[in-house]
Amino acid sequence: MPKTITTSQLNKMAKMIRDWPEKEAFNWNNICIASKSILGYVPTRQALSGKLMLKNAYLIKKKQRRDAIAKVEGIPRPKSMLDAMDKIARLQQENDALRAELGKMAEVAQRFIYNASIAGLSQQRLMEPLPKARRD
């Protein structure tokens, strides 16, 4: 007769479920087999699914995996590997250009702040919201 599953073993198995690899099939049978390293024996699905902590960890992980699949399904796939490589290269160029532009904007902002501080404006005064437009 198998031993009772302790709280520390339950915590380790719940962590194992939360950290389950994406490439590996996620089902109770594989969880039971993987639990052997923690328990020393292969428990039944009923024994594990009866534990509320493990059942909740399983349901949450299953939902996360379903949500990740649904999120990816909405993205159109390129027709070929060459198309995908072209898209990646184009996006990297766009990303580099945006980073350079952001750097220039940060430099301008720093110059504005420095010049404003020389003119006697405090940072608090600089960060005040714009006045509301009067529409009479």
C-alpha positions, 0 to 999 in steps of 0.5 A: 500500500502506498504511503500518504502524500505529504504536504511537502511532496504536494508542494513539489508536485504542484511546482513541477506542474507549474513548471511543466515544459511546453514541448512535453505532452501535458496530461495526468498520465505524464504527471503520474510518471513524473511524480515517481521522482518525488514519491518513489512510486507511480501514483494513479491519476485518481490519487493525484487529481483528488488532491485539490492543490494538484488539481488546481495547478493542473487546471491553471496550467491547462488553461495557460497552455490553451490561452497561449495556443489561442493567442498564436492561432490568430497570427497569420503565418508566412507562406514560406521560410523565406517570407518569414526571414524577410519579415524578421529582417524588416521588423529588426530594421524597423526596431533598430530605427525606432530605438535610434529615434527614441535615443534622439528624443531622450537626448532632446528631452534631457537638453530641455530639462537641463536648459529649463533648470538653468532658467530657474524652472523646477522639475515640478513646474515642468511636469505640470499638466497642460492648461485646459482649452477654454471653449467659450 
